[in-house]
Amino acid sequence: MKSLLDQSGLRLQFSGHETFPPKYGWFKKAYDAVREMEHAGEPNTRSIFAAGDAISRFGVGRNMVPAMRHWAMSCGILKPIGDSRNPDYQTTSIARAIFDDQTGDPYLEQPSSLWLLHWNLVRAPGRATVWYFAFNEFNETIFSRETLRSRLTARLEVIPDLKLPAAVTLTRDVECFMRTYVRRRSARAGEDALESPLAELGLISTVDVGSAAQFRRGPKATLPDKVFAHALMEFWRDRYPSRRHLSIETVASDPGSPGRVFLLDEDSIAERLERIDGVTGGAVWWDESSGLRQIACRDPEIVDPLGLGLNVVDLLEAAE
């Protein structure tokens, strides 16, 4: 279980969100703006977020414009191209699957869309390092903000040649992470309020004692098998492309695995893997021939995670 934080050449990012968690409407607004320029054949998409009229175009405050761009990239809606310091932007295939007005789920009404955004956000370190660490390398079930920050700091201190971010930066990242996934209490009649769409997934809840929080590991009724399969094949292709078998322990516990990212327990993973043959059209199958609980694939390198017989409607359908 090699830590993904130890990859050579990895650029870890902190902050960028301007203290704002992702908000309803931001993904769609960022997608539509770039997609419109793509359709028009206009290459200078960097101007969307840099132009003086960005505030009026998106209908958000000045600090929210860079935050919107940050979350669109962190969740795999946009990808930068060209100059790394001043890039243009392209929409991604998964963004077009979700936000297409005709065939997708542009207003994030299906839980499967949120699961896909969550997967893109935390499956690997990079733009959202704290978010990755919390789900993949932080092993506390019940935790405080300070515990998360101190464990992350200790982990970052042993990464060679990494300039450690300021303590206040990590504190703000941890606070923003919590606001991304935890329902906050509304001032009105004690109701729950959703600040971030990803809070709908119910992955983290508050604990009555103090300000602690808890990861909610176990079955995920709203997670479709096809979204799980998409994540599984991205993980397999990225981490173990030369392997023809993966153990259930690898799928459940490795950093960046579906088990870690979706907070699935091993029994839930086993149930999903036992029916993976039908979900992937036979590309992946459950294999106990060697006496081990594992899955097999003839060539994971050539299996497109979006090409497992999963059209847009299938990928975004609600869990049965």
C-alpha positions in Angstrom: 0.0 0.0 0.0 2.4 2.6 -1.2 1.4 6.2 -0.4 0.5 8.3 -3.4 2.1 11.3 -1.7 5.5 9.7 -2.3 5.3 9.8 -6.1 8.3 11.5 -7.7 7.5 14.8 -9.4 4.2 15.2 -7.7 3.0 18.8 -7.2 0.9 19.1 -4.1 -1.4 22.1 -3.8 -2.9 23.7 -0.8 -5.5 26.4 -0.6 -6.9 27.7 -3.9 -10.5 27.5 -2.7 -10.5 30.9 -1.1 -12.1 29.2 2.0 -15.2 28.4 0.0 -16.4 24.7 -0.3 -18.0 23.8 -3.7 -21.4 25.3 -4.0 -24.5 24.4 -5.9 -24.5 25.8 -9.4 -20.7 26.4 -9.6 -19.9 23.3 -11.6 -22.6 23.9 -14.1 -21.7 27.6 -14.5 -18.0 26.8 -15.1 -18.8 24.0 -17.5 -21.3 26.0 -19.5 -18.9 29.0 -19.9 -16.0 26.8 -21.2 -18.3 24.6 -23.3 -19.8 27.6 -25.0 -16.3 28.8 -26.1 -15.4 25.3 -27.2 -18.5 25.2 -29.5 -17.6 28.6 -30.8 -14.0 27.5 -31.6 -12.6 30.2 -29.3 -9.3 28.9 -27.9 -8.7 31.6 -25.2 -10.8 30.0 -22.5 -8.5 31.4 -19.8 -10.3 34.7 -20.3 -13.5 33.2 -18.8 -12.1 33.4 -15.2 -9.8 36.4 -15.7 -12.0 38.8 -17.5 -13.4 41.8 -15.7 -16.9 40.7 -16.4 -16.4 37.3 -14.7 -18.2 38.5 -11.6 -21.3 39.5 -13.5 -21.1 36.4 -15.8 -21.2 33.9 -12.9 -23.2 36.0 -10.5 -20.7 35.4 -7.6 -18.4 37.6 -5.5 -14.9 38.4 -6.5 -13.2 35.8 -4.4 -15.7 33.2 -5.6 -14.5 33.3 -9.2 -11.1 31.6 -8.5 -12.8 29.3 -6.0 -15.2 28.2 -8.8 -12.3 27.5 -11.1 -10.5 25.6 -8.4 -13.4 23.3 -7.7 -14.1 22.8 -11.4 -10.5 21.5 -11.9 -10.3 19.6 -8.6 -13.5 17.7 -9.4 -12.5 16.8 -13.0 -14.9 19.2 -14.7 -12.2 21.2 -16.4 -8.6 20.4 -17.2 -5.9 23.0 -17.8 -4.0 23.0 -21.1 -1.0 24.9 -22.4 0.9 27.3 -20.2 0.9 25.8 -16.7 1.1 29.3 -15.1 -1.7 30.8 -17.3 -3.6 27.9 -18.8 -6.6 27.6 -21.0 -9.3 25.1 -20.0 -11.1 22.2 -21.6 -14.1 20.3 -20.5 -13.5 16.7 -19.7 -15.4 13.6 -20.9 -16.9 13.0 -17.5 -18.0 16.6 -17.3 -19.8 16.3 -20.7 -21.4 13.1 -19.4 -22.8 14.8 -16.3 -23.6 18.4 -17.5 -24.9 17.9 -21.0 -28.4 19.5 -20.9 -29.9 16.8 -23.1 -28.5 13.5 -21.9 -26.8 14.2 -18.6 -27.7 15.4 -15.1 -26.8 19.1 -15.3 -28.4 20.0 -12.0 -26.9 17.2 -10.0 -30.2 15.6 -9.2 -28.8 12.0 -9.3 -26.6 10.8 -6.4 -24.4 9.1 -9.0 -23.3 12.4 -10.3 -22.1 13.5 -6.9 -20.3 10.2 -6.4 -18.4 10.8 -9.6 -17.4 14.3 -8.6 -16.3 13.0 -5.2 -14.2 10.2 -6.8 -12.4 12.8 -9.0 -11.8 15.0 -6.1 -10.2 12.6 -3.6 -8.8 9.7 -5.7 -5.3 11.2 -6.0 -3.3 14.0 -4.4 -2.7 17.2 -6.3 -5.1 20.1 -6.3 -6.9 19.0 -3.1 -4.2 17.4 -1.0 -6.1 17.6 2.3 -9.2 16.0 0.7 -7.1 13.1 -0.7 -5.2 12.6 2.6 -8.3 12.5 4.7 -10.0 9.7 2.8 -7.0 7.7 1.8 -4.2 7.9 4.3 -5.8 9.2 7.5 -6.8 6.2 9.6 -8.9 7.7 12.4 -12.6 6.9 12.3 -13.6 9.6 14.8 -11.5 12.7 14.7 -11.2 16.4 15.3 -10.0 19.1 13.0 -6.8 19.4 15.0 -6.1 15.7 14.8 -6.5 15.8 11.0 -4.3 18.8 10.7 -1.6 17.4 12.9 -1.5 14.0 11.2 -1.3 15.6 7.8 1.5 18.0 9.0 3.5 15.0 10.3 3.0 13.2 7.0 4.1 16.2 4.9 7.2 16.7 7.0 8.7 13.5 5.8 8.2 14.1 2.1 11.6 15.0 0.6 12.1 18.5 -0.8 8.5 19.5 0.0 8.1 23.1 1.2 5.7 22.7 4.1 2.7 25.0 3.9 2.0 27.4 6.7 0.0 26.1 9.6 -2.7 28.6 9.0 -3.0 27.4 5.4 -3.5 23.8 6.5 -6.0 24.9 9.2 -8.1 26.7 6.5 -7.9 23.6 4.2 -9.1 21.3 7.0 -12.0 23.7 7.8 -12.9 23.9 4.1 -12.7 20.1 3.9 -15.2 19.7 6.8 -17.6 22.2 5.2 -17.3 20.2 1.9 -18.7 17.0 3.5 -20.5 17.8 6.8 -24.0 19.2 7.0 -24.1 22.3 9.1 -26.8 23.3 11.5 -29.2 25.9 10.1 -30.0 28.8 12.3 -33.7 28.3 11.5 -35.4 25.7 13.7 -32.3 23.6 14.0 -32.6 22.3 10.5 -29.7 20.7 8.6 -28.4 23.0 5.8 -26.3 21.8 2.9 -23.5 24.2 2.0 -21.8 21.8 -0.4 -23.5 19.3 -2.8 -21.1 16.7 -1.7 -22.5 16.8 1.9 -25.5 15.0 0.4 -23.4 11.8 0.2 -23.4 11.5 4.0 -19.8 10.4 4.2 -18.9 12.4 7.3 -21.2 13.3 10.2 -20.7 15.2 13.4 -20.4 13.5 16.8 -22.4 14.9 19.7 -19.3 15.2 21.9 -17.4 18.4 21.3 -16.6 19.3 17.7 -15.5 15.8 16.6 -16.6 14.2 13.3 -16.9 10.6 12.1 -16.3 8.9 8.8 -19.3 6.7 7.9 -17.8 3.5 6.5 -20.2 0.8 5.3 -22.6 0.0 2.4 -23.5 3.0 0.2 -27.1 2.5 -1.0 -27.0 5.5 -3.4 -23.7 4.4 -5.1 -24.5 2.6 -8.4 -22.5 -0.5 -9.3 -21.7 1.1 -12.6 -20.1 4.1 -10.9 -18.2 1.7 -8.7 -17.0 -0.1 -11.8 -15.9 3.1 -13.4 -13.8 4.0 -10.3 -12.5 0.5 -10.1 -11.1 0.5 -13.6 -9.6 3.9 -13.3 -7.8 2.8 -10.1 -6.7 -0.5 -11.8 -5.4 1.2 -14.9 -3.6 3.9 -13.1 -2.1 1.9 -10.2 -1.7 -1.7 -11.5 -1.9 -1.7 -15.3 0.3 -4.8 -15.7 -1.6 -6.9 -13.2 -4.3 -9.3 -14.4 -5.7 -9.9 -10.9 -6.5 -7.6 -7.9 -7.3 -8.9 -4.5 -10.3 -7.7 -2.5 -7.9 -6.2 0.0 -6.3 -4.0 -2.6 -9.7 -2.7 -3.8 -10.7 -2.1 -0.2 -7.6 -0.6 1.4 -5.1 0.8 -1.0 -4.7 4.6 -1.2 -6.8 5.8 -4.1 -8.9 2.7 -4.2 -12.7 2.6 -4.4 -12.9 1.1 -0.9 -11.0 4.1 0.6 -12.6 6.8 -1.5 -16.2 5.6 -1.1 -15.7 4.4 2.5 -16.9 0.9 1.7 -16.5 -2.0 4.1 -15.0 -5.2 2.8 -18.3 -7.1 2.8 -19.9 -4.4 0.7 -17.0 -4.5 -1.8 -17.2 -8.3 -2.0 -20.9 -8.1 -2.9 -20.2 -5.6 -5.6 -17.2 -7.6 -7.0 -19.2 -10.8 -7.1 -21.6 -9.2 -9.7 -18.9 -7.2 -11.5 -19.0 -9.5 -14.5 -22.5 -8.4 -15.4 -21.8 -4.8 -14.7 -18.7 -4.6 -17.0 -20.1 -6.8 -19.8 -17.6 -9.5 -18.9 -14.5 -7.3 -19.0 -13.9 -8.0 -15.3 -15.0 -11.1 -13.3 -14.8 -12.6 -9.8 -12.2 -15.3 -9.6 -11.7 -17.7 -6.7 -10.0 -20.4 -8.7 -6.7 -20.0 -6.8 -8.4 -20.0 -3.4 -8.1 -16.2 -3.1 -10.8 -13.6 -3.2 -9.9 -11.6 -6.2 -11.1 -10.2 -9.5 -9.6 -10.7 -12.9 -9.2 -8.8 -16.2 -7.5 -9.8 -19.3 -5.9 -6.4 -20.0 -6.8 -3.5 -17.7 -4.6 -1.1 -19.8 -7.0 -1.3 -22.7 -10.3 -1.1 -20.7 -11.7 2.4 -21.0 -13.4 3.2 -17.6 -16.1 5.1 -19.6 -16.3 2.3 -22.2 -17.5 -0.7 -20.1 -20.8 -0.7 -21.9 -21.8 2.3 -19.8 -23.5 5.0 -21.9 -24.3 8.4 -20.3 -27.7 7.3 -19.1 -26.4 4.1 -17.6 -23.5 5.8 -15.8 -25.8 8.4 -14.2 -28.8 6.2 -13.3 -29.7 6.1 -9.7 -28.7 3.0 -7.7 -31.4 0.3 -7.7 
